[in-house]
Amino acid sequence: MRKLKQFWNWLDDRSGISDAINPLAKHLVPKDAKWAYVFGSATLFCFMLQVITGVALSLLYQPTTADAYDSLKYISNEFQLGGFLRGIHILALRQ
């Protein structure tokens, strides 16, 4: 957990991402809000999920004809939570 916090602090120092995320995270949704009110934030969440999982998968994937299948096997079967990562990425595409 400490390493994750150090990584977040490092990322935040360089990108200022918390300045963009904090107002969104602290925004209160009105009690009488309809589904149309939250479509924008749901779309943003799905897009960010695609970006994050896509970047993570692209760091592991080898796009050569000789290594593509072996890299997918590695991601799905050997890499820790690789199958979960691929599943989340594919699931977000289908929504």
ChimeraX attribute file (.defattr): number of C-alpha atoms within 10 A of each C-alpha:
attribute: neighborCount
match mode: 1-to-1
recipient: residues
	/A:1	6
	/A:2	7
	/A:3	8
	/A:4	9
	/A:5	10
	/A:6	11
	/A:7	12
	/A:8	14
	/A:9	14
	/A:10	12
	/A:11	13
	/A:12	13
	/A:13	11
	/A:14	9
	/A:15	11
	/A:16	12
	/A:17	12
	/A:18	15
	/A:19	10
	/A:20	10
	/A:21	10
	/A:22	10
	/A:23	10
	/A:24	11
	/A:25	9
	/A:26	8
	/A:27	8
	/A:28	8
	/A:29	10
	/A:30	8
	/A:31	6
	/A:32	7
	/A:33	9
	/A:34	10
	/A:35	9
	/A:36	7
	/A:37	12
	/A:38	12
	/A:39	11
	/A:40	11
	/A:41	11
	/A:42	12
	/A:43	12
	/A:44	12
	/A:45	13
	/A:46	17
	/A:47	13
	/A:48	13
	/A:49	16
	/A:50	18
	/A:51	13
	/A:52	14
	/A:53	17
	/A:54	16
	/A:55	12
	/A:56	15
	/A:57	17
	/A:58	11
	/A:59	8
	/A:60	14
	/A:61	18
	/A:62	15
	/A:63	12
	/A:64	9
	/A:65	8
	/A:66	9
	/A:67	12
	/A:68	13
	/A:69	14
	/A:70	13
	/A:71	18
	/A:72	20
	/A:73	15
	/A:74	16
	/A:75	20
	/A:76	17
	/A:77	12
	/A:78	12
	/A:79	15
	/A:80	11
	/A:81	12
	/A:82	19
	/A:83	17
	/A:84	13
	/A:85	19
	/A:86	18
	/A:87	14
	/A:88	15
	/A:89	20
	/A:90	14
	/A:91	12
	/A:92	16
	/A:93	12
	/A:94	6
	/A:95	7
